[in-house]
Amino acid sequence: MDSLDIKDTIVSVDALNCQTEIADKIVSKGGDYLFCVKSNQEKLHSRIEERFEKYEQRGQKNKSESFEEKRKLKHGRFEKRSVRIIKENDDYSLGVNPLLKWKNLKTIIEISAERIDQKTGEVQNSKRYYISSRDESSEYFLNAVKDHWQVENLLHWHLDVTMREDDCRCRVEHSAVNFSSIRQLALGLVKKIVIMRSKAEKLSVRTKMLKAGWDNDFLLDVLLQ
């Protein structure tokens, strides 16, 4: 993070990196953090969960502090997301940040998701909690979380699963960095050809990679597009 300019930028990380040292570093460089809170921060997670339970019990219906979004997904699925936020200086959030452990903590966020499979009628519910040093609207935080997962789904998932980056055992000198750069370049080329030919051939990224190894003409299309 020392090499990044994050001033006036919101930095989102997975739950593994929800650490006070990382929060301090982000704030010291003029940025803001948005951290997902899970079981690795058990006390913080239970405090946030408790505050939202109290918030609900007292019948708080302030529309400026909540937001709901509905959208239709692929394969006949429907999703509804609801967001509630509590400002750190509210009575409901007292005790979430004992001894000001989390630097500049201003907002705690709850995002609930309900997915319905319209074919089977199956319903899936999930709930996630976040903390942030920004004082923004509930709609803002929903979009920030979606942007985080867009990066994960469009890049990291393919690198980890399709290209098996986690299985790579390159450790000598600069080999790990070099192979990582090559994978990202190759993935970008393959995904671009997928977009160009999406109507003619609805094949997965993995299948396109295999086809590039089998068909020299297709390989040239990928490299010279």
DRENPA-3360 file (N, C-alpha, C; in nm, 2 decimals, always signed):
BEGIN
1 = MDSLDIKD = +0.08/-0.12/+0.00/+0.00/+0.00/+0.00/+0.09/+0.13/+0.00 ~ +0.21/+0.11/+0.04/+0.30/+0.23/+0.04/+0.32/+0.29/-0.10 ~ +0.31/+0.20/-0.20/+0.33/+0.24/-0.34/+0.21/+0.30/-0.41 ~ +0.10/+0.30/-0.34/-0.03/+0.34/-0.40/-0.07/+0.48/-0.36 ~ -0.13/+0.56/-0.45/-0.19/+0.69/-0.42/-0.34/+0.66/-0.39 ~ -0.38/+0.66/-0.27/-0.52/+0.63/-0.23/-0.59/+0.75/-0.17 ~ -0.53/+0.87/-0.19/-0.60/+0.99/-0.13/-0.74/+1.01/-0.19 ~ -0.83/+1.04/-0.10/-0.97/+1.06/-0.14/-1.03/+0.94/-0.21;
9 = TIVSVDAL = -0.98/+0.82/-0.19/-1.03/+0.70/-0.24/-1.08/+0.60/-0.13 ~ -1.18/+0.53/-0.16/-1.23/+0.43/-0.07/-1.17/+0.29/-0.11 ~ -1.11/+0.23/-0.01/-1.04/+0.10/-0.03/-1.12/-0.01/+0.04 ~ -1.16/-0.11/-0.04/-1.24/-0.22/+0.01/-1.15/-0.35/+0.01 ~ -1.16/-0.43/+0.11/-1.08/-0.55/+0.12/-1.17/-0.66/+0.17 ~ -1.13/-0.78/+0.15/-1.20/-0.90/+0.21/-1.18/-0.91/+0.36 ~ -1.26/-0.99/+0.42/-1.26/-1.00/+0.57/-1.13/-1.04/+0.62 ~ -1.05/-1.11/+0.55/-0.92/-1.15/+0.60/-0.83/-1.03/+0.63;
17 = NCQTEIAD = -0.85/-0.93/+0.55/-0.77/-0.80/+0.57/-0.83/-0.70/+0.66 ~ -0.94/-0.74/+0.73/-1.01/-0.64/+0.82/-0.92/-0.63/+0.94 ~ -0.82/-0.55/+0.94/-0.72/-0.54/+1.05/-0.70/-0.39/+1.08 ~ -0.68/-0.36/+1.21/-0.67/-0.22/+1.26/-0.54/-0.16/+1.19 ~ -0.44/-0.23/+1.17/-0.32/-0.18/+1.11/-0.34/-0.13/+0.97 ~ -0.42/-0.21/+0.90/-0.45/-0.17/+0.76/-0.54/-0.05/+0.76 ~ -0.64/-0.04/+0.85/-0.72/+0.08/+0.86/-0.64/+0.20/+0.89 ~ -0.54/+0.19/+0.98/-0.46/+0.30/+1.02/-0.38/+0.35/+0.89;
25 = KIVSKGGD = -0.32/+0.25/+0.82/-0.24/+0.29/+0.70/-0.33/+0.36/+0.60 ~ -0.45/+0.31/+0.57/-0.54/+0.38/+0.47/-0.57/+0.52/+0.51 ~ -0.61/+0.54/+0.64/-0.65/+0.67/+0.68/-0.53/+0.77/+0.68 ~ -0.41/+0.72/+0.72/-0.29/+0.80/+0.72/-0.25/+0.85/+0.58 ~ -0.29/+0.77/+0.48/-0.26/+0.81/+0.34/-0.37/+0.89/+0.28 ~ -0.47/+0.93/+0.36/-0.57/+1.02/+0.31/-0.69/+0.95/+0.24 ~ -0.70/+0.82/+0.26/-0.81/+0.74/+0.20/-0.91/+0.70/+0.30 ~ -1.01/+0.62/+0.26/-1.11/+0.57/+0.35/-1.12/+0.42/+0.33;
33 = YLFCVKSN = -1.16/+0.35/+0.43/-1.17/+0.20/+0.42/-1.32/+0.16/+0.42 ~ -1.34/+0.04/+0.36/-1.47/-0.03/+0.37/-1.43/-0.18/+0.39 ~ -1.45/-0.22/+0.52/-1.41/-0.36/+0.55/-1.53/-0.45/+0.58 ~ -1.52/-0.57/+0.52/-1.62/-0.67/+0.55/-1.58/-0.73/+0.69 ~ -1.68/-0.75/+0.77/-1.65/-0.80/+0.91/-1.71/-0.94/+0.92 ~ -1.63/-1.04/+0.95/-1.67/-1.18/+0.96/-1.62/-1.24/+1.10 ~ -1.61/-1.37/+1.10/-1.58/-1.44/+1.23/-1.43/-1.41/+1.27 ~ -1.34/-1.36/+1.18/-1.21/-1.34/+1.22/-1.20/-1.21/+1.31;
41 = QEKLHSRI = -1.31/-1.13/+1.31/-1.32/-1.02/+1.41/-1.45/-1.05/+1.49 ~ -1.45/-1.16/+1.57/-1.57/-1.21/+1.63/-1.64/-1.11/+1.72 ~ -1.56/-1.04/+1.81/-1.62/-0.95/+1.90/-1.69/-0.83/+1.82 ~ -1.61/-0.78/+1.73/-1.67/-0.67/+1.65/-1.79/-0.71/+1.57 ~ -1.79/-0.83/+1.51/-1.91/-0.88/+1.44/-2.03/-0.89/+1.54 ~ -2.01/-0.95/+1.66/-2.12/-0.96/+1.75/-2.17/-0.83/+1.80 ~ -2.09/-0.73/+1.81/-2.13/-0.60/+1.86/-2.22/-0.53/+1.75 ~ -2.17/-0.54/+1.62/-2.25/-0.48/+1.51/-2.38/-0.55/+1.50;
49 = EERFEKYE = -2.38/-0.68/+1.51/-2.51/-0.76/+1.50/-2.61/-0.72/+1.61 ~ -2.55/-0.70/+1.73/-2.63/-0.66/+1.84/-2.69/-0.52/+1.82 ~ -2.61/-0.43/+1.76/-2.66/-0.29/+1.74/-2.78/-0.29/+1.64 ~ -2.77/-0.36/+1.54/-2.87/-0.37/+1.44/-3.00/-0.43/+1.50 ~ -2.98/-0.53/+1.58/-3.10/-0.59/+1.65/-3.17/-0.49/+1.73 ~ -3.10/-0.41/+1.81/-3.16/-0.30/+1.89/-3.22/-0.20/+1.81 ~ -3.16/-0.17/+1.70/-3.21/-0.07/+1.60/-3.34/-0.11/+1.55 ~ -3.35/-0.24/+1.52/-3.48/-0.29/+1.47/-3.59/-0.30/+1.57;
57 = QRGQKNKS = -3.55/-0.34/+1.69/-3.64/-0.35/+1.81/-3.71/-0.22/+1.84 ~ -3.63/-0.11/+1.83/-3.69/+0.02/+1.86/-3.76/+0.08/+1.75 ~ -3.78/+0.01/+1.64/-3.87/+0.05/+1.53/-3.82/+0.17/+1.45 ~ -3.69/+0.17/+1.43/-3.63/+0.28/+1.35/-3.66/+0.26/+1.20 ~ -3.73/+0.35/+1.14/-3.77/+0.34/+1.00/-3.72/+0.46/+0.92 ~ -3.61/+0.52/+0.96/-3.56/+0.64/+0.89/-3.52/+0.60/+0.75 ~ -3.59/+0.65/+0.65/-3.56/+0.61/+0.51/-3.43/+0.65/+0.46 ~ -3.37/+0.76/+0.52/-3.24/+0.81/+0.47/-3.13/+0.72/+0.52;
65 = ESFEEKRK = -3.16/+0.63/+0.61/-3.06/+0.53/+0.66/-3.07/+0.39/+0.60 ~ -3.17/+0.37/+0.51/-3.19/+0.24/+0.45/-3.21/+0.25/+0.30 ~ -3.19/+0.14/+0.23/-3.21/+0.14/+0.08/-3.23/+0.00/+0.04 ~ -3.32/-0.02/-0.06/-3.35/-0.15/-0.11/-3.34/-0.15/-0.26 ~ -3.29/-0.26/-0.32/-3.27/-0.27/-0.46/-3.32/-0.41/-0.50 ~ -3.39/-0.42/-0.62/-3.44/-0.54/-0.67/-3.38/-0.56/-0.81 ~ -3.34/-0.68/-0.85/-3.29/-0.70/-0.99/-3.31/-0.84/-1.03 ~ -3.32/-0.86/-1.16/-3.34/-0.99/-1.21/-3.20/-1.05/-1.26;
73 = LKHGRFEK = -3.17/-1.17/-1.21/-3.04/-1.23/-1.25/-3.06/-1.33/-1.36 ~ -2.95/-1.39/-1.40/-2.95/-1.49/-1.51/-3.02/-1.62/-1.46 ~ -3.06/-1.70/-1.55/-3.11/-1.84/-1.52/-3.23/-1.83/-1.43 ~ -3.32/-1.73/-1.45/-3.45/-1.73/-1.39/-3.44/-1.70/-1.24 ~ -3.34/-1.63/-1.19/-3.33/-1.59/-1.05/-3.36/-1.45/-1.03 ~ -3.41/-1.42/-0.91/-3.45/-1.28/-0.88/-3.38/-1.25/-0.74 ~ -3.33/-1.13/-0.73/-3.25/-1.09/-0.61/-3.30/-0.96/-0.55 ~ -3.32/-0.96/-0.42/-3.35/-0.83/-0.35/-3.24/-0.80/-0.25;
81 = RSVRIIKE = -3.19/-0.69/-0.25/-3.08/-0.65/-0.15/-3.13/-0.53/-0.07 ~ -3.12/-0.54/+0.06/-3.16/-0.43/+0.15/-3.04/-0.39/+0.23 ~ -3.02/-0.26/+0.25/-2.91/-0.20/+0.32/-2.96/-0.11/+0.43 ~ -2.90/-0.13/+0.55/-2.92/-0.04/+0.66/-2.79/+0.01/+0.71 ~ -2.78/+0.13/+0.75/-2.66/+0.19/+0.81/-2.69/+0.26/+0.94 ~ -2.59/+0.26/+1.03/-2.60/+0.33/+1.15/-2.47/+0.41/+1.17 ~ -2.48/+0.54/+1.20/-2.37/+0.62/+1.22/-2.30/+0.59/+1.35 ~ -2.17/+0.60/+1.36/-2.10/+0.56/+1.48/-2.13/+0.65/+1.60;
89 = NDDYSLGV = -2.18/+0.77/+1.58/-2.22/+0.86/+1.69/-2.36/+0.84/+1.73 ~ -2.44/+0.75/+1.67/-2.57/+0.72/+1.71/-2.57/+0.64/+1.84 ~ -2.68/+0.65/+1.92/-2.68/+0.57/+2.04/-2.68/+0.42/+2.02 ~ -2.73/+0.38/+1.90/-2.73/+0.24/+1.87/-2.60/+0.17/+1.84 ~ -2.50/+0.26/+1.81/-2.37/+0.20/+1.78/-2.26/+0.22/+1.89 ~ -2.30/+0.28/+2.00/-2.21/+0.30/+2.11/-2.15/+0.16/+2.15 ~ -2.02/+0.15/+2.17/-1.95/+0.03/+2.21/-1.90/-0.05/+2.09 ~ -1.94/-0.02/+1.97/-1.88/-0.09/+1.85/-1.74/-0.07/+1.84;
97 = NPLLKWKN = -1.69/+0.05/+1.87/-1.55/+0.09/+1.85/-1.49/+0.12/+1.99 ~ -1.47/+0.02/+2.08/-1.42/+0.05/+2.21/-1.27/+0.10/+2.20 ~ -1.25/+0.21/+2.28/-1.11/+0.27/+2.29/-1.07/+0.32/+2.15 ~ -1.17/+0.35/+2.06/-1.14/+0.40/+1.93/-1.04/+0.31/+1.85 ~ -1.06/+0.18/+1.86/-0.97/+0.08/+1.81/-0.96/+0.09/+1.65 ~ -1.07/+0.12/+1.59/-1.08/+0.14/+1.44/-1.07/+0.29/+1.41 ~ -0.97/+0.33/+1.35/-0.94/+0.47/+1.32/-1.05/+0.53/+1.23 ~ -1.11/+0.64/+1.28/-1.21/+0.72/+1.21/-1.33/+0.64/+1.17;
105 = LKTIIEIS = -1.36/+0.54/+1.24/-1.48/+0.46/+1.21/-1.61/+0.55/+1.22 ~ -1.68/+0.56/+1.12/-1.80/+0.65/+1.11/-1.93/+0.58/+1.08 ~ -1.93/+0.46/+1.02/-2.05/+0.40/+0.97/-2.04/+0.25/+0.99 ~ -2.14/+0.18/+1.04/-2.16/+0.04/+1.03/-2.27/+0.00/+0.94 ~ -2.25/-0.10/+0.86/-2.34/-0.13/+0.75/-2.39/-0.28/+0.75 ~ -2.52/-0.29/+0.73/-2.57/-0.43/+0.72/-2.64/-0.45/+0.58 ~ -2.59/-0.55/+0.50/-2.65/-0.58/+0.37/-2.71/-0.71/+0.37 ~ -2.85/-0.72/+0.35/-2.92/-0.84/+0.35/-2.96/-0.87/+0.20;
113 = AERIDQKT = -2.94/-1.00/+0.17/-2.97/-1.04/+0.03/-3.07/-1.16/+0.03 ~ -3.17/-1.15/-0.06/-3.26/-1.26/-0.07/-3.27/-1.30/-0.22 ~ -3.23/-1.43/-0.25/-3.23/-1.48/-0.39/-3.34/-1.58/-0.40 ~ -3.42/-1.56/-0.51/-3.53/-1.66/-0.53/-3.51/-1.72/-0.67 ~ -3.51/-1.85/-0.68/-3.51/-1.92/-0.80/-3.66/-1.94/-0.85 ~ -3.69/-1.87/-0.96/-3.83/-1.86/-1.00/-3.88/-2.00/-1.06 ~ -3.78/-2.08/-1.09/-3.82/-2.22/-1.15/-3.85/-2.31/-1.03 ~ -3.77/-2.31/-0.93/-3.79/-2.41/-0.82/-3.86/-2.35/-0.70;
121 = GEVQNSKR = -3.86/-2.22/-0.69/-3.91/-2.15/-0.57/-3.82/-2.15/-0.45 ~ -3.70/-2.20/-0.47/-3.60/-2.20/-0.36/-3.56/-2.06/-0.33 ~ -3.55/-2.03/-0.20/-3.51/-1.90/-0.15/-3.38/-1.91/-0.07 ~ -3.29/-1.82/-0.09/-3.16/-1.82/-0.02/-3.14/-1.68/+0.04 ~ -3.11/-1.68/+0.17/-3.09/-1.55/+0.24/-2.95/-1.54/+0.30 ~ -2.90/-1.42/+0.29/-2.77/-1.40/+0.35/-2.76/-1.26/+0.41 ~ -2.67/-1.24/+0.50/-2.65/-1.11/+0.56/-2.50/-1.09/+0.59 ~ -2.45/-0.97/+0.55/-2.31/-0.93/+0.57/-2.31/-0.80/+0.65;
129 = YYISSRDE = -2.20/-0.78/+0.72/-2.17/-0.66/+0.79/-2.04/-0.60/+0.75 ~ -2.04/-0.46/+0.75/-1.92/-0.39/+0.71/-1.90/-0.27/+0.80 ~ -1.78/-0.22/+0.81/-1.74/-0.09/+0.88/-1.67/+0.00/+0.78 ~ -1.69/+0.13/+0.80/-1.63/+0.22/+0.70/-1.59/+0.35/+0.77 ~ -1.49/+0.42/+0.72/-1.45/+0.55/+0.78/-1.52/+0.66/+0.70 ~ -1.61/+0.63/+0.61/-1.68/+0.73/+0.53/-1.82/+0.75/+0.59 ~ -1.87/+0.87/+0.58/-2.01/+0.90/+0.62/-2.09/+0.93/+0.49 ~ -2.15/+0.82/+0.44/-2.22/+0.82/+0.31/-2.36/+0.76/+0.33;
137 = SSEYFLNA = -2.43/+0.76/+0.22/-2.57/+0.70/+0.22/-2.56/+0.55/+0.21 ~ -2.68/+0.49/+0.24/-2.68/+0.34/+0.23/-2.67/+0.30/+0.09 ~ -2.73/+0.37/-0.01/-2.71/+0.34/-0.15/-2.57/+0.35/-0.19 ~ -2.49/+0.44/-0.14/-2.35/+0.45/-0.18/-2.28/+0.33/-0.14 ~ -2.30/+0.28/-0.02/-2.23/+0.16/+0.03/-2.27/+0.04/-0.04 ~ -2.39/+0.02/-0.08/-2.43/-0.09/-0.16/-2.36/-0.10/-0.29 ~ -2.35/+0.02/-0.36/-2.27/+0.03/-0.49/-2.12/+0.00/-0.47 ~ -2.07/+0.05/-0.35/-1.93/+0.02/-0.33/-1.90/-0.13/-0.31;
145 = VKDHWQVE = -1.99/-0.20/-0.24/-1.97/-0.34/-0.22/-1.98/-0.41/-0.35 ~ -2.08/-0.37/-0.43/-2.10/-0.44/-0.56/-1.97/-0.42/-0.65 ~ -1.91/-0.30/-0.65/-1.79/-0.27/-0.72/-1.68/-0.36/-0.68 ~ -1.67/-0.39/-0.54/-1.56/-0.47/-0.49/-1.58/-0.62/-0.55 ~ -1.70/-0.67/-0.55/-1.72/-0.81/-0.59/-1.72/-0.82/-0.75 ~ -1.74/-0.70/-0.82/-1.72/-0.70/-0.96/-1.58/-0.73/-1.00 ~ -1.48/-0.67/-0.92/-1.34/-0.70/-0.95/-1.31/-0.85/-0.92 ~ -1.36/-0.90/-0.80/-1.34/-1.03/-0.77/-1.40/-1.13/-0.87;
153 = NLLHWHLD = -1.52/-1.11/-0.92/-1.58/-1.20/-1.01/-1.52/-1.19/-1.15 ~ -1.48/-1.07/-1.20/-1.44/-1.06/-1.33/-1.29/-1.09/-1.35 ~ -1.21/-1.08/-1.24/-1.07/-1.10/-1.26/-1.02/-1.22/-1.17 ~ -1.03/-1.20/-1.04/-0.97/-1.30/-0.95/-1.02/-1.44/-0.96 ~ -1.15/-1.45/-0.98/-1.21/-1.58/-0.99/-1.16/-1.66/-1.11 ~ -1.14/-1.60/-1.22/-1.09/-1.66/-1.34/-0.94/-1.70/-1.32 ~ -0.87/-1.61/-1.26/-0.73/-1.64/-1.23/-0.71/-1.75/-1.14 ~ -0.79/-1.76/-1.03/-0.78/-1.87/-0.93/-0.84/-2.00/-0.98;
161 = VTMREDDC = -0.95/-2.00/-1.05/-1.02/-2.12/-1.08/-0.99/-2.16/-1.23 ~ -1.01/-2.07/-1.32/-0.99/-2.11/-1.46/-0.84/-2.13/-1.49 ~ -0.76/-2.04/-1.44/-0.62/-2.05/-1.48/-0.53/-2.11/-1.36 ~ -0.60/-2.15/-1.26/-0.54/-2.22/-1.15/-0.42/-2.15/-1.09 ~ -0.43/-2.02/-1.07/-0.31/-1.95/-1.02/-0.27/-1.99/-0.88 ~ -0.37/-2.03/-0.80/-0.33/-2.07/-0.66/-0.25/-2.20/-0.66 ~ -0.26/-2.28/-0.77/-0.18/-2.40/-0.77/-0.04/-2.38/-0.82 ~ -0.01/-2.26/-0.87/+0.12/-2.24/-0.93/+0.23/-2.24/-0.81;
169 = RCRVEHSA = +0.34/-2.31/-0.84/+0.44/-2.32/-0.74/+0.57/-2.25/-0.78 ~ +0.56/-2.15/-0.87/+0.68/-2.07/-0.91/+0.73/-1.98/-0.80 ~ +0.85/-2.00/-0.76/+0.90/-1.93/-0.64/+1.04/-1.87/-0.67 ~ +1.11/-1.91/-0.78/+1.24/-1.86/-0.80/+1.25/-1.72/-0.85 ~ +1.32/-1.64/-0.78/+1.35/-1.50/-0.82/+1.22/-1.43/-0.86 ~ +1.21/-1.38/-0.99/+1.09/-1.30/-1.03/+0.99/-1.39/-1.10 ~ +1.00/-1.52/-1.10/+0.91/-1.60/-1.18/+0.76/-1.59/-1.14 ~ +0.73/-1.57/-1.01/+0.59/-1.56/-0.97/+0.53/-1.43/-1.03;
177 = VNFSSIRQ = +0.60/-1.32/-1.02/+0.55/-1.19/-1.08/+0.54/-1.20/-1.23 ~ +0.64/-1.26/-1.29/+0.63/-1.28/-1.44/+0.51/-1.36/-1.48 ~ +0.49/-1.48/-1.42/+0.38/-1.56/-1.46/+0.25/-1.49/-1.43 ~ +0.24/-1.42/-1.32/+0.11/-1.35/-1.29/+0.08/-1.25/-1.40 ~ +0.18/-1.17/-1.45/+0.16/-1.08/-1.56/+0.12/-1.15/-1.69 ~ +0.18/-1.26/-1.72/+0.14/-1.33/-1.84/+0.00/-1.38/-1.83 ~ -0.04/-1.43/-1.71/-0.18/-1.48/-1.69/-0.28/-1.37/-1.72 ~ -0.25/-1.26/-1.66/-0.35/-1.15/-1.67/-0.36/-1.10/-1.81;
185 = LALGLVKK = -0.24/-1.09/-1.88/-0.24/-1.06/-2.03/-0.33/-1.16/-2.11 ~ -0.30/-1.29/-2.08/-0.37/-1.39/-2.16/-0.52/-1.39/-2.13 ~ -0.55/-1.37/-2.00/-0.70/-1.37/-1.96/-0.77/-1.25/-2.03 ~ -0.70/-1.13/-2.04/-0.76/-1.02/-2.10/-0.78/-1.04/-2.25 ~ -0.69/-1.11/-2.32/-0.71/-1.14/-2.46/-0.82/-1.24/-2.48 ~ -0.82/-1.34/-2.40/-0.93/-1.45/-2.42/-1.07/-1.39/-2.39 ~ -1.08/-1.31/-2.28/-1.21/-1.25/-2.25/-1.25/-1.16/-2.36 ~ -1.16/-1.08/-2.42/-1.20/-0.99/-2.52/-1.25/-1.06/-2.64;
193 = IVIMRSKA = -1.19/-1.18/-2.68/-1.24/-1.25/-2.79/-1.37/-1.32/-2.76 ~ -1.40/-1.34/-2.63/-1.53/-1.40/-2.59/-1.64/-1.29/-2.62 ~ -1.61/-1.17/-2.58/-1.70/-1.06/-2.60/-1.73/-1.04/-2.75 ~ -1.63/-1.04/-2.83/-1.64/-1.02/-2.98/-1.72/-1.13/-3.04 ~ -1.71/-1.25/-2.99/-1.78/-1.36/-3.06/-1.89/-1.42/-2.98 ~ -1.94/-1.34/-2.88/-2.04/-1.39/-2.79/-2.17/-1.44/-2.86 ~ -2.21/-1.38/-2.97/-2.33/-1.42/-3.04/-2.31/-1.55/-3.12 ~ -2.19/-1.56/-3.18/-2.16/-1.67/-3.26/-2.12/-1.80/-3.18;
201 = EKLSVRTK = -2.05/-1.78/-3.08/-2.00/-1.89/-3.00/-2.01/-1.86/-2.85 ~ -2.11/-1.92/-2.78/-2.12/-1.90/-2.64/-2.04/-2.00/-2.56 ~ -1.91/-1.98/-2.56/-1.82/-2.08/-2.50/-1.76/-2.01/-2.37 ~ -1.72/-2.09/-2.27/-1.66/-2.04/-2.15/-1.52/-1.99/-2.18 ~ -1.47/-1.92/-2.09/-1.33/-1.87/-2.10/-1.23/-2.00/-2.10 ~ -1.26/-2.10/-2.02/-1.18/-2.22/-2.01/-1.18/-2.29/-2.15 ~ -1.30/-2.30/-2.21/-1.31/-2.36/-2.34/-1.23/-2.28/-2.45 ~ -1.24/-2.15/-2.44/-1.17/-2.06/-2.54/-1.02/-2.09/-2.52;
209 = MLKAGWDN = -0.97/-2.10/-2.40/-0.83/-2.13/-2.38/-0.79/-2.26/-2.44 ~ -0.87/-2.36/-2.42/-0.84/-2.49/-2.48/-0.84/-2.48/-2.63 ~ -0.94/-2.41/-2.69/-0.95/-2.40/-2.83/-0.83/-2.33/-2.89 ~ -0.78/-2.23/-2.82/-0.66/-2.16/-2.86/-0.54/-2.26/-2.87 ~ -0.54/-2.36/-2.79/-0.43/-2.46/-2.79/-0.45/-2.56/-2.90 ~ -0.57/-2.58/-2.95/-0.61/-2.68/-3.05/-0.61/-2.63/-3.19 ~ -0.65/-2.50/-3.20/-0.67/-2.44/-3.33/-0.58/-2.32/-3.35 ~ -0.48/-2.33/-3.44/-0.39/-2.22/-3.46/-0.45/-2.10/-3.52;
217 = DFLLDVLL = -0.56/-2.12/-3.61/-0.63/-2.00/-3.66/-0.70/-1.92/-3.55 ~ -0.76/-2.00/-3.46/-0.83/-1.93/-3.35/-0.72/-1.86/-3.26 ~ -0.61/-1.93/-3.24/-0.50/-1.87/-3.16/-0.46/-1.74/-3.22 ~ -0.44/-1.73/-3.35/-0.41/-1.60/-3.41/-0.51/-1.50/-3.39 ~ -0.64/-1.54/-3.40/-0.75/-1.45/-3.37/-0.73/-1.38/-3.24 ~ -0.70/-1.47/-3.14/-0.69/-1.42/-3.00/-0.57/-1.32/-2.99 ~ -0.45/-1.36/-3.05/-0.33/-1.28/-3.03/-0.34/-1.15/-3.12 ~ -0.40/-1.15/-3.23/-0.39/-1.04/-3.33/-0.52/-0.96/-3.34;
225 = Q = -0.62/-0.99/-3.25/-0.75/-0.92/-3.26/-0.73/-0.77/-3.25;
% end
